[in-house]
Amino acid sequence: MTADSEYRRRTVLKAGSAAVTASLAATPAAAAAQTDSSSVDITLKVNGRAHRLTVEPRVTLLDALRERLDLTGTKKGCDRGECGACTVLVDGRRIKSCLTLAVMRQNAEITTIEGLAQGDRLHPLQTAFIRRDAFQCGGCTPGQIMSGVACIAEGHTRSADEIREWMSGNLCRCACYPNIVAAIQDAAK
């Protein structure tokens, strides 16, 4: 074997993969213990309630909300921050929950779509979405509403063009954009 062929990418990857597989197979208990010891205790304040969780540091806020707290209103769309389906409010600011780690949002005030209504009374933007038929498949609706709530609070509702600009991080595959803009305008009044 020549020096060039000895260190080809495929050779290195195969050797590394074999070493990892052998290591994990030899010590499954050690691998499990390492996973357990890397978890951290956090407190997430969601919709006005504190929730204590034990999570791995790599768990996204989106996954903590959906899988640990069973708040499935926040949708997992692209999981890359491109579609906005996972938008929530953190300390009053809109963020894409798939792009932030749960451990980074400890003790912040998090509001999800489930936290907008006051009992049976819907938030004005939720009512406007229904009135304006601003949703079809519903995949983007929670993120659109949360982003719309922030858009109104931020004062970006002076025109339809301004709303479209400030809502541009939220995609709707059903193309309900005119109805979404109209709903935001209604709720802003």
Secondary structure, 3 states (H helix, E strand, C coil): CCHHHHCCHHHHHHHHHHHHHHHHHHCHHHHHHHHHHCCEEEEEEECCEEEEEEECCCCEHHHHHHHHCCCCCCCCCCCCCCCCCCEEEECCEEEEHHHCEHHHHCCCEEECHHHCCECCECCHHHHHHHHCCCCCCCCCHHHHHHHHHHHHHCCCCCCHHHHHHHCCCCCCCCCCHHHHHHHHHHHHC
